[in-house]
Amino acid sequence: MVAIQRLNANDVDFSVQLDKLVAWSSVSDNSVEQTVAEIIEAVRAGGNKSKGDVALLAYTAKFDQLNVSEATELVLGEDRLRSALQSIDADLRNALQTAAERIRRYHEHQQQDDWFYTEADGTELGQKVTALQRVGLYVPGGKAAYPSTVLMTAIPARVAGVDEIVLTVPTPKGEVNPVVLAAAAIAGVDRVFTVGGAQAIAALAYGTATVPKVDKIVGPGNIYVATAKRAVFGEVDIDMVAGPSEILVICDGKTDPEWVAMDLFSQAEHDELAQSILISPDRVFLDAVQEKITELLPQLERQEIARTSLASRGAFIEVASLEQAVDVSNRIAPEHLELSLENPEQYLPQVRNAGAIFMGRYTSEALGDYVAGPSHVLPTSTTARFSSPLGVYDFQKRSSVIRCSSQGASELGKAASVLARAESLTAHALSAECRIVDNDND
């Protein structure tokens, strides 16, 4: 039996217990930060891109046991990707293409257009939307391969209009996963580099003779990858620093307990630090889900990982009402929120903090991971309080457009002059004042 922690939202010390439950620091320890800093500096190589390649080869040999003599041997082009697509099982290829089409269709709704408006005096204001030129995708390739992550990151970038998409994926001992390459072909990735870890992040951020410098790096990774992404932010943009995967299920007690148990397993099997939480006002239902977890856990291929996750970070929370359940969920700000309820739309307006919201009893989080449409790259570790899922908007930037008429420049200049002089910025004031028209002399 897995002893899953039980909490009651009406206990006097619930806030303390909840804070302890969801506490997660994505900050690395000193040894990780030092190692990452050394790797970044070596790959950066003081701007010497050839030396950057040498460092990349050395770290690839050290960490991935992949020994090649030239960095160009780490590059896989479009021909290799198309070949991988043709080599995989037809059912798998069709599933990837189905997912890709749904992801593309969803993200096409996120496209943003330029907009402009003209004021009465002829002054024109607006916004110009421009896609990033080159982005780098990081896809893990150690314990497991994630072709779904290729689709979920590359397709929004392609829909946004990014000129070039490159992907890095570790290939321990030279083992290349053909399904990852097939997904890259479907998603329109231009080049794949068989490089992983902090060294891949450094190469994408600063560029080497072989790996091009990008404008933004997206995608999940281990603590070394996350630490490296944080370290290079500012040189390039990043999507987020992701923590362990999370699911929170709010249930009224009327969903099949086996379904809910499986939904909790779907995150617990990711890794030992993943978090699965169930909130319900029905104590008998919580007991029933506990029984199903005990019964079904031995059937999982990754049962030991799931067992550790549930025992160390899982929880069942009893609440007085579904309204209180949503309040607790908003405090947790989960990556994935399932509203396993009769009328989930009744509670949707109350939800303030969640990466993705799965409505009703039939909508499992697993569908969102693969084929529903929205990207599964989501904020974790309570960051859904202020951040959003990866989308087309992450691969676009906005420029303000201002065009003043003579009359507009004159009128705006009067206010600008006063404000500039209040800040003791005389040249600003004079720049505005020289365009002011003296109407009294007309």
C-alpha positions in Angstrom: 0.0 0.0 0.0 1.2 3.6 -0.8 0.7 5.8 2.2 -0.5 9.1 0.6 -0.5 12.1 2.8 -4.0 13.3 3.9 -4.8 16.9 4.6 -8.0 18.7 5.6 -8.5 22.2 4.4 -10.3 23.2 7.6 -7.5 22.2 10.0 -6.0 25.1 11.8 -2.5 24.4 10.5 -3.6 23.6 6.9 -1.8 26.6 5.4 1.5 25.5 6.9 0.9 21.9 5.8 0.0 23.1 2.3 3.0 25.3 2.0 5.2 22.4 3.0 3.5 20.0 0.5 4.0 22.2 -2.6 7.4 23.7 -1.6 9.8 23.2 -4.4 13.0 25.1 -5.1 14.2 25.1 -8.7 17.4 26.8 -7.4 20.4 24.5 -7.9 22.9 23.7 -5.2 26.4 25.2 -5.4 28.0 22.2 -7.1 25.5 22.1 -9.9 25.8 25.9 -10.5 29.6 25.7 -10.5 29.6 22.8 -13.0 27.1 24.6 -15.3 29.1 27.8 -15.1 32.3 26.0 -16.1 30.6 24.3 -19.0 29.1 27.5 -20.3 32.4 29.3 -20.1 34.2 26.5 -21.9 31.6 26.4 -24.8 31.5 30.2 -24.9 35.3 30.1 -25.3 35.6 33.8 -25.2 33.9 34.2 -28.5 36.2 31.7 -30.3 33.6 29.6 -32.0 36.1 26.9 -33.1 37.1 26.4 -29.5 33.4 26.2 -28.7 33.1 23.2 -30.9 36.1 21.6 -29.2 34.5 22.0 -25.8 31.2 20.7 -27.2 32.9 17.5 -28.4 34.7 17.0 -25.1 31.5 17.3 -23.0 29.5 15.1 -25.4 32.2 12.4 -25.0 32.3 12.9 -21.2 28.6 13.0 -20.4 27.0 11.0 -23.3 29.9 8.6 -24.1 29.6 9.7 -27.7 33.0 10.2 -29.3 33.3 11.9 -32.7 36.2 13.8 -34.2 34.3 16.7 -35.8 31.4 18.7 -34.6 29.7 18.4 -38.0 29.2 14.7 -37.1 26.7 15.9 -34.5 24.4 17.4 -37.1 21.4 15.7 -38.6 19.8 17.4 -41.6 16.4 17.2 -43.2 17.2 14.1 -45.2 17.9 12.1 -42.0 14.7 13.4 -40.5 12.6 12.4 -43.5 14.3 9.0 -43.5 13.4 8.5 -39.9 9.8 9.4 -40.6 9.5 6.7 -43.3 11.2 4.1 -41.1 8.8 4.1 -38.1 5.6 2.0 -37.8 2.7 3.3 -39.8 0.4 3.5 -36.8 2.9 5.6 -34.9 3.5 7.8 -37.9 -0.3 8.4 -38.3 -0.6 9.2 -34.6 2.2 11.7 -34.8 0.6 13.3 -37.8 -2.8 13.4 -36.1 -1.3 15.1 -33.1 0.7 17.5 -35.3 -2.4 18.6 -37.2 -4.4 19.2 -34.0 -1.5 21.2 -32.4 -1.2 23.3 -35.6 -4.9 24.0 -35.8 -5.1 25.1 -32.2 -2.1 27.4 -32.4 -3.3 29.0 -35.6 -6.0 30.6 -33.4 -3.2 32.3 -31.4 -1.7 34.2 -34.3 -1.4 37.9 -33.7 -1.6 40.6 -36.4 -0.3 44.2 -36.7 -2.8 46.9 -35.7 -2.9 50.6 -36.1 -5.2 53.5 -35.4 -5.2 57.2 -36.4 -6.1 60.0 -34.0 -8.0 63.1 -35.1 -4.9 65.2 -35.7 -3.4 62.6 -38.0 -1.1 60.9 -35.5 -0.8 57.2 -36.2 -0.1 54.6 -33.4 0.1 50.9 -33.6 2.0 47.7 -33.1 4.0 45.6 -35.4 4.3 41.8 -34.7 7.5 40.1 -35.9 8.5 36.4 -35.5 11.8 35.5 -34.0 14.5 34.6 -36.6 15.9 31.5 -35.1 14.9 29.4 -32.0 16.4 26.4 -30.3 14.4 23.5 -28.9 15.8 21.3 -26.2 14.3 17.8 -26.0 15.5 15.3 -23.3 16.9 12.1 -24.5 18.3 10.2 -21.5 15.9 8.0 -19.5 13.1 8.5 -22.0 12.4 10.1 -25.4 9.8 12.7 -25.9 8.6 13.1 -29.6 5.5 14.8 -28.2 7.6 17.6 -26.9 9.1 18.1 -30.3 5.6 18.7 -31.7 4.5 20.8 -28.8 7.5 23.2 -29.2 8.3 23.2 -32.9 4.8 23.6 -34.3 3.9 26.8 -32.3 7.2 28.2 -33.5 6.5 27.3 -37.1 3.0 28.8 -36.9 4.4 32.0 -35.5 6.6 32.3 -38.6 10.1 31.6 -37.2 12.6 31.4 -40.0 14.8 28.6 -38.6 14.1 26.0 -35.9 17.0 23.9 -34.6 16.7 21.1 -32.1 19.2 19.6 -29.6 18.7 16.2 -28.1 21.2 14.0 -26.3 22.0 10.7 -27.8 23.8 8.6 -25.1 26.3 6.3 -26.6 25.1 7.4 -30.0 21.6 6.0 -29.7 19.4 8.1 -31.9 15.7 7.8 -31.3 14.0 7.6 -34.7 10.6 8.7 -33.3 12.1 12.0 -32.1 13.6 12.5 -35.6 10.3 11.6 -37.2 8.5 14.1 -35.0 11.0 16.7 -36.0 10.4 16.0 -39.7 6.6 16.4 -39.2 7.0 19.6 -37.2 9.3 21.3 -39.7 12.5 21.3 -37.7 15.4 22.5 -39.9 18.4 20.8 -38.2 19.0 18.5 -35.2 22.1 18.5 -33.1 22.9 15.4 -31.1 24.0 17.3 -28.1 22.5 17.5 -24.6 22.9 19.0 -21.2 24.2 22.4 -20.2 26.6 22.3 -23.1 23.7 22.2 -25.6 22.2 25.3 -23.9 25.5 27.1 -24.0 26.0 26.3 -27.6 22.5 27.6 -28.5 23.0 30.7 -26.4 26.4 31.8 -27.7 26.9 29.8 -30.9 29.8 27.7 -32.0 31.4 27.1 -35.4 28.7 24.4 -35.9 25.8 25.2 -33.7 24.1 28.6 -34.5 23.3 31.1 -31.9 19.5 31.4 -31.4 17.1 34.1 -30.2 15.2 31.9 -27.8 15.6 28.5 -26.1 12.5 26.4 -25.1 11.9 23.0 -23.8 12.3 20.9 -20.6 15.4 19.3 -19.2 17.1 18.1 -16.0 18.5 20.3 -13.2 21.7 21.0 -15.3 19.6 22.1 -18.3 17.3 24.3 -16.1 20.3 25.9 -14.4 22.0 26.6 -17.7 18.8 28.1 -19.1 18.6 30.5 -16.2 22.3 31.4 -16.5 22.1 32.3 -20.2 18.8 34.3 -19.9 19.5 37.8 -21.1 21.9 36.6 -23.8 18.9 34.8 -25.2 15.3 34.5 -24.1 13.9 31.3 -22.5 10.4 30.0 -22.1 10.7 29.1 -18.4 12.7 27.2 -15.8 10.5 24.1 -15.3 10.2 22.0 -12.2 8.7 18.5 -11.8 5.4 17.7 -13.5 2.2 18.2 -11.5 -1.5 17.3 -11.6 -4.3 18.4 -9.4 -7.7 16.8 -9.6 -10.8 18.3 -8.1 -13.6 15.7 -8.0 -17.1 15.8 -6.6 -16.9 12.1 -5.8 -18.9 10.9 -8.8 -16.2 10.0 -11.2 -15.0 6.4 -11.4 -12.3 6.1 -8.7 -10.2 4.0 -11.2 -10.2 6.8 -13.7 -9.0 9.3 -11.1 -6.3 6.9 -9.8 -5.0 6.5 -13.4 -5.0 10.3 -13.8 -2.9 10.6 -10.7 -0.6 7.9 -11.9 -0.1 9.7 -15.3 2.0 12.3 -13.6 3.5 10.2 -10.8 5.1 8.0 -13.3 7.1 10.9 -14.8 9.7 10.9 -12.0 10.1 10.6 -8.3 9.6 14.4 -7.8 6.4 14.7 -9.7 3.3 15.7 -7.7 -0.2 14.3 -7.8 -2.9 15.9 -5.7 -6.6 15.0 -5.3 -9.1 17.4 -3.7 -12.7 16.4 -2.9 -15.4 17.1 -0.3 -16.2 13.3 -0.3 -14.1 11.4 2.2 -15.5 8.1 1.2 -14.4 8.8 -2.4 -10.9 9.7 -1.3 -10.8 6.3 0.4 -12.0 4.6 -2.8 -9.3 6.2 -4.9 -6.7 5.2 -2.3 -7.9 1.6 -2.6 -7.7 1.8 -6.4 -4.2 3.1 -6.2 -3.1 0.3 -4.0 -4.8 -2.2 -6.4 -3.5 -0.8 -9.7 0.0 0.4 -8.9 1.6 -3.0 -9.3 0.3 -3.0 -12.9 2.4 0.0 -13.9 5.6 -0.4 -15.8 7.1 2.4 -13.9 5.5 1.5 -10.5 8.5 2.2 -8.4 8.8 5.7 -9.7 5.1 6.3 -9.2 5.2 4.8 -5.7 8.0 7.1 -4.6 6.3 10.2 -6.2 3.0 9.5 -4.5 4.5 8.7 -1.1 6.8 11.7 -1.0 4.9 14.4 -2.8 1.3 13.2 -3.4 -1.7 14.2 -1.3 -5.4 13.8 -0.8 -7.1 17.0 0.5 -10.5 17.0 2.0 -12.5 20.2 1.7 -15.9 21.4 2.9 -17.1 22.3 -0.6 -16.1 22.5 -4.2 -15.8 26.3 -3.9 -13.2 25.7 -1.2 -11.5 23.1 -3.5 -11.0 25.8 -6.2 -9.7 28.2 -3.6 -7.1 25.6 -2.5 -6.2 24.9 -6.1 -5.6 28.6 -6.8 -3.1 28.7 -4.0 -1.3 25.7 -5.4 -1.4 27.0 -9.0 -1.0 23.6 -10.6 0.5 22.8 -14.0 -2.5 20.6 -14.9 -5.9 21.0 -13.3 -8.7 18.5 -13.9 -12.2 19.6 -13.0 -13.7 16.1 -12.8 -17.1 17.5 -12.1 -20.7 17.3 -13.3 -20.7 21.0 -14.3 -17.1 22.1 -14.6 -18.1 25.3 -16.4 -19.8 26.4 -13.2 -16.4 26.6 -11.5 -14.2 27.7 -14.4 -14.7 31.4 -13.7 -13.3 30.9 -10.2 -10.1 29.3 -11.5 -7.3 32.0 -11.5 -4.1 29.9 -11.5 -3.6 26.9 -13.6 -1.4 26.0 -16.6 -4.0 23.9 -18.4 -7.6 23.2 -17.3 -9.2 19.8 -18.2 -13.0 20.1 -18.1 -15.3 17.2 -17.1 -14.9 13.5 -16.3 -13.9 12.4 -19.8 -11.0 14.9 -20.3 -7.9 13.2 -19.0 -4.7 15.1 -18.7 -3.0 12.5 -20.9 -5.0 13.7 -23.9 -3.5 17.2 -23.4 0.0 15.7 -23.2 -0.3 14.3 -26.7 -3.2 15.2 -29.0 -5.8 17.7 -27.7 -4.0 20.6 -29.3 -2.6 23.1 -26.8 1.1 22.9 -26.1 2.0 20.7 -23.1 4.9 23.0 -22.1 3.3 24.5 -19.0 4.2 26.6 -16.0 5.1 24.5 -12.9 6.0 25.0 -9.2 3.3 27.6 -8.6 4.5 29.8 -11.5 1.0 29.5 -13.1 0.3 32.5 -10.8 2.1 34.7 -13.4 3.0 32.7 -16.5 1.2 31.0 -19.3 1.5 27.8 -21.5 4.0 27.9 -24.4 2.3 29.3 -27.5 2.7 31.2 -30.7 3.1 34.5 -28.7 6.3 33.1 -27.2 7.9 33.1 -30.7 6.9 36.6 -31.6 7.9 40.0 -30.5 6.1 43.3 -30.7 7.3 46.7 -31.8 5.5 49.9 -31.0 4.9 52.1 -34.1 4.5 55.9 -33.7 4.0 58.5 -36.5 3.2 62.0 -35.5 1.6 64.6 -37.7 2.9 68.2 -37.5 -0.1 69.1 -35.4 0.3 66.0 -33.2 4.0 66.6 -32.6 3.2 70.2 -31.6 0.5 69.3 -29.1 2.3 66.3 -27.6 5.5 68.3 -27.5 4.1 70.7 -25.0 3.3 68.0 -22.4 6.5 66.1 -23.2 8.5 69.3 -22.6 7.0 69.8 -19.1 7.6 66.2 -18.2 11.2 66.2 -19.5 12.1 69.4 -17.6 10.6 67.9 -14.4 13.1 65.0 -14.9 16.0 67.5 -15.6 16.4 66.0 -19.1 16.9 69.2 -21.0 17.8 67.7 -24.4 14.6 65.7 -24.3 12.7 68.9 -23.7 14.4 70.8 -26.4 13.9 67.9 -28.9 10.2 68.1 -28.3 10.0 71.9 -28.2 11.7 72.4 -31.5 8.6 70.8 -33.2 6.1 73.0 -31.4 4.2 75.3 -33.8 3.5 78.8 -32.4 -0.1 79.2 -33.6 -0.2 82.8 -32.4 2.2 83.8 -35.3 0.2 82.0 -38.0 
